[in-house]
Amino acid sequence: MGIYRTYFDKNNTIVKDSQSKEPLIGVIAGLKGTGNAVVSNEGGEIILANIPSGRQIIQFSYLGYRTLELEFDFPLSQPVEVVFL
């Protein structure tokens, strides 16, 4: 299992490996219970649109890393750092 880190700010984030600091390409982030999901680009950027206000669960998954589900209150009042183990 790897470790990766992201800062979630509003509806976008950049996902990086916490050791190498390299962007992770192909991380899937989705709004739980919906078909609303995106894949990180070559810069590790994820832009997840159409997130309703209120408490939402975002799922993050990446091959070789543990899948993670986290709750956020949208809209976010400040960036949130997320570390995946």
N, C-alpha and C positions, 0 to 999 in steps of 0.2 A: 504494500500500500504506500502511496505517496502522500505528500502533504502539499496542499495548495492554499493560497490566500487570496482574498478579494476584498475590495472596498465597494460596498453597495451604496450608491448615491442616487436618489430619486429612482429612475427606472433603468439606469445603466451601471455597469460595473466592468472592471478589467480583472481578469483572473490570471494569477501568476503562480508558478511553483515557488513555495516559500524558501526553498534552499537555493535554487539557481537564479531566482527572480525572473526567469524567462516566462513570457506569456504562454498560456496554454490554449492551443488551437483545438476546437472541437468539443469544448465543455458544453453540455446541454443544461439550460436553465429553463424551468417552466413553472407556470402558475398551477399549483396542484388542483386536480379536478376539472381542468379545462384542456383544450388543445393548444393553448397559448404557450408556445415554447420556442426558443431560439438556440442557435449554436454559436459559440464564440468564434470570432474571425481570426485572421493571422496576427492581430495585435492583442488577442485575448479579450477583446471587447465584446460585451453582451449588452444589447439594448432590448429590454423587454417592455413592450408597449401595452396599452389598454389594461393596466392593473387597476382594479376598482379601489376606491378609498376604503380604509378599514384594515382589520387584521387579515393578512393573506399568508399562505404558505408557499414558499418558493423551493423547488427541488433542484438540486445541482447534481450532475453525474458526469463522470469522466472515466474512461477505461484505465484501470490500474489504481484508481482512487476510490475511496469510500463514498457512496451516495449519501447526500445530506439533505435533510428537509429543515428549513428554518422559517420561523414566523416573523413577519415584519408588520408594522403599522404604517400603512400608506396614507397620504404621502409622508415620506421620511422627513424628519425635522433636521437630521444631520447624517453625514455619511456613516456607514456601519462597516467595520472590518469583520470579515468572516474568514476563519481558518479551518480548512478541511484536513482531516487526518486519514 
